[in-house]
Amino acid sequence: MLDRVPFIVETMALSDLNAVMAIERLSFSAPWSERAYRYEIEENRHSTMLVVRRSAPAGSRLAWLLHRVGITGRTPALGYGGFWLLVDEVHISTIAVDPAWRGKGLGEMVLLSLLEKGIGLHARCATLEVRVSNEVAQGLYRKYSFEIAGRQRRYYSDNNEDAFIMVTPPFDTAAFRDNLQQRRAELHARLQAGAPRSDGAL
């Protein structure tokens, strides 16, 4: 768990959709609809959707301000991600962070949380698709042991760009678990320090 850091990851709720849709439109040229997110939250039993937000400790000024405007304990979503559990495979369907909050480790925090959720559901491995031009995201995924396993031609409908198919090793291998533990510790330290990155990473 990433405790004692200024951000938390929680299950996406319908009340998060305004913030999620704002980020969605800023992040993707072919955004999902609000209806699609409602389906993922309310109906798709194979779906796990998470959001990352600033934590608001009880008694803090942030919690007081939120209470004043009628929001109790929940700050707006700054990023989100989701996966579908397909038999024993976690298929990561989306990850995005508000452009104003990129480079602070929030996308990495969501990715780590998705992988840990998958492990908790006894999944065997994780897969995803990523644009061949999105080298920043590919770097983050490689950091978490994803490797390119194939290429899907003309996968993205907005510009017919190819996608790399990336896959993790089995979750139960020692190398994957050791790397995850190391990355968790490094991210925890980074989030506590509040150190931004200069390379545009999520």
Buried (B, 14 or more C-beta within 10 A) or exposed (E): EBEEBEBBBBEBEEEBBEBBBEBBEEBEEEBBEBEBBEEBBEEBEEBBBBBBBBBBEEEEEBBEEBEEEEBEEBBBBBBBBBBBBEEEBBBBBBBBBBEEBBBBBBBBBBBBBBBBBBBEEEBBBBBBBBBBEBEBBBEBBEBBBBEBEEEEEEBBEEEEBBBBBBBBBEBEEEEBBEBBEEBBEEBBEBBEEEEEEEEEBB
